Amino acid sequence: MPSNFTQNPPVTRVGRFELKRELGQGAQATVWLGWDVHLEREVAVKLMLGEIDAADPWLQEARSVSQLSHPNIVPVFEADRHGAQPYLVFEYVSGPTLAQQLRRTGAMAANDAVAMMLGVLDALHTAHSAGVVHRDLKPSNILVDASGRARVMDFGIAARVQQPASGDIVGTPGYMSPEAIRGAAPAPAMDIFAAGLVLGEMLSGQRVVAEREPSLAMQRILHQDLQLPANLSSAVDDPLRALLLRALARDPANRWPNAKDFRDALQQWLAPASDAPTAEPAASGAGAGSGSGGSGNATLDFLLRRMRYKTDFPALSDSVSRIRKATNSERGSLAALSDEILKDVALTNKLLRLVNTAHFSSSGGGNISTVSRAVSLVGFTMVRDLATSLVLLEHMQDKTQAGQVFEEFLRALMAGTLAAKLGESLHNSEDAFIGAMFHNLGRLLTEYYFVEEARQIRGIVAAAALAGSALVSEEAAAVRVLGISLEELGLGVAKSWGLPESLKRCMRRSSGPPPIHPSTNPDEQLRWLTLAANQITEIVLHNEPKAARAKVAKLAAGYARALGLSAAAIEAATAAAQRQIAQMAAAMDMSVGAASPARRLFGSPATPAAQPADTTETHKATAPTDATDPLDATLATPRPADTIVSPRAANGETVQLLSKGIEDITGLMVENFKLNEVLRVILDTMHRALGARRVLFCLHDQKLGMLTGRFGLGEDAAKAAASMRVPLKEVGDLFAAVCLKGADTLVTDATHGHFASRLPLWYSSSINAPAFLLMPMMMKGSPFALIYADHGCAGGIALDDRELGLVRTLRNQAVMAFKQQA
């Protein structure tokens, strides 16, 4: 069960795993957050309590789970002993258990509950097919990851289907089937009964078997037909009630025959066959198939459900900002807006998906495959709303995943940019851009929605290469892990989106060499062009520059006749595309890790966009002259050469601390939250990340007509907050001017005469810090609050552009918290 406290582990390390903090504790084991020092990843380490005899079935859980590979099952990585103490190592899933989520949120919407249960039943079907019965399915044994996916865990008392009846009562009272209470042999029907109980709890927010006394709970299950809680929402219609009650039948013969049938029935309720995409002939390859209301492939069906009920994959925040500016007026330039959209892979995907729905495609005269036509059809306002509806990449909770998705975006952007340049002479530049960008849609979706599976795919390919054995293709590895190739996964999603055939054709890989003459079929010509662009992008991505140039030259010679271009023109277009990507990256403030292969897409290592951010620059700032308003010395101003760099800036932890704070606050604000709690987390994050002496929060006092200090953190924070008095009726000093302008301002040396003369008397006579940061909080153009941070040394607070963006995001989260509480 989850633990309400954190204690020091009995050991600090088992094997190669460092133990960080306790995650939960049960009767037989404790679970710790661990760190795999070899693979550099977080894991969950389950330590069995006490010394267990070698004959004891402590390895049963590892053996059971190791046979199961499914996106909805938490995989086991390792099983071993530390001395005499056994331990298991699992994937660490950052998220609450379903039990914790239900305690916070209460009943779930029927669609959301059923969609989540589909994943649980998929996991059970996989386990049952392998001959494994879970026997302890309950909300506390289901994790909910960052994307909202259910992850079944804790197979500690799982048993084999053929295992004979022992007469032992195994499981959790209140979630056990009648036959389990009688000590019958393990059978899949036991898990189906438990799944019905869990779904009933999701729909009602309370346990179906409410008795807490174990004996009373078991007696009720044995002797009464269970009734659903009376508080089920009106969204739980009679058909859904009937499906659920069948799972709860006391006689196993009256339940669903297996988990797949229960899952298919729920899927039919969730998405009736009449609402399913129009069927088309199944393509050859792994995972292809068809079926009523589904694709015939569990992985694709799961992905389509997740994309239906959860967010689309993220857009870049800078893209959202620029697109909103470009759409402020319907009189804006269609060409300019289209160019901005094409720079963002996620928004292009979402826009084309929207306009190819029945409503728009019918009014648009058929399938739509270009952004300019899509924009002209849906209007600027809808494009703006689409942009702001996307999740921001930098707020993804798994930063490793965010980096991998971002690199996939860059790869798609490079392929699209190159295809557009190659297509200029063919007069289909935009078609080429989108076709090339969609070519690897399956890989991009896998990186976002199937995080661990994507890592496994990359690991299989890399391991085969290191072993010197026959190379394993990415597509073959995907089939092993997902049960479907990346190509077919992408095509399945494209089909559900209603994308035109010309785009789906571009997503298919080549089955032979390029033709020796340009095709007379425009769609086929487009396909070869997008294939060339993606193959060249792969070469650039996976080879050092010198080797890449030689390989690109060879590939260009092979494609020249098929594209009707010279090999030199293809090579020139490649170099031009790299320059454009580098310029775009610099303009959009995009950066990648120093060891990332994606840096090669920027071309020369000397390209400014490819350089790592310098957080220790010491450019000298010019002191303001008499004609210079001190307010111009804002956050963007470099700090003086003699700036005292705080420890947090020197050790590079600032970005990590700020990003973690943003993640924590995003999590807090997902559900009902306390405003003061959010504000305190924001102040605490800034206090630690900036190395500040103190951080204060001020709020508008309507009676006094000024911002007054309410609370803070750090040295004499209460006393300092009590002295904060910022008038808002007139610009009388630096603080008032900053707040009325809504200007984020960093004063690195407040002792300079030009600043000192503008400081209010209340400040210079009380706080009087030599360096401080002011971040006003605005609503409807007026300041309503202020976040203040200071340092005891001139130049003690210093921010580079990335840190500045994260600090502003924290402030914006505070503003959003107030708006949501209004």
Secondary structure as UniProt FT lines:
FT   STRAND          13..14
FT   TURN            15..16
FT   STRAND          17..25
FT   STRAND          29..36
FT   TURN            37..40
FT   STRAND          41..48
FT   TURN            54..55
FT   HELIX           57..59
FT   HELIX           60..66
FT   TURN            71..72
FT   STRAND          76..82
FT   TURN            83..84
FT   STRAND          85..91
FT   HELIX           98..105
FT   HELIX           110..129
FT   TURN            130..131
FT   STRAND          132..133
FT   HELIX           139..141
FT   STRAND          142..144
FT   TURN            146..147
FT   STRAND          150..152
FT   TURN            156..157
FT   STRAND          159..160
FT   TURN            161..162
FT   TURN            173..174
FT   HELIX           178..181
FT   TURN            182..183
FT   HELIX           188..204
FT   HELIX           214..223
FT   TURN            230..231
FT   TURN            234..235
FT   HELIX           238..247
FT   HELIX           252..254
FT   HELIX           259..270
FT   HELIX           273..275
FT   TURN            286..287
FT   TURN            292..293
FT   HELIX           298..309
FT   HELIX           317..326
FT   TURN            330..331
FT   HELIX           334..342
FT   HELIX           345..355
FT   HELIX           358..363
FT   TURN            364..365
FT   HELIX           371..378
FT   HELIX           380..389
FT   HELIX           393..395
FT   HELIX           399..422
FT   HELIX           424..426
FT   HELIX           429..438
FT   TURN            439..440
FT   HELIX           441..449
FT   HELIX           451..467
FT   HELIX           474..482
FT   HELIX           486..497
FT   HELIX           501..506
FT   HELIX           522..542
FT   HELIX           545..563
FT   HELIX           567..587
FT   TURN            588..589
FT   TURN            594..595
FT   HELIX           597..602
FT   TURN            605..606
FT   HELIX           608..610
FT   TURN            615..616
FT   TURN            626..627
FT   HELIX           630..632
FT   TURN            635..636
FT   TURN            641..642
FT   HELIX           647..650
FT   TURN            651..652
FT   HELIX           654..668
FT   TURN            669..670
FT   HELIX           675..690
FT   STRAND          694..701
FT   TURN            702..705
FT   STRAND          706..714
FT   TURN            715..716
FT   HELIX           717..723
FT   STRAND          725..727
FT   HELIX           734..741
FT   STRAND          745..747
FT   TURN            750..751
FT   HELIX           753..756
FT   TURN            757..758
FT   HELIX           761..764
FT   TURN            765..767
FT   STRAND          771..779
FT   TURN            780..781
FT   STRAND          782..791
FT   TURN            794..795
FT   HELIX           801..821
//
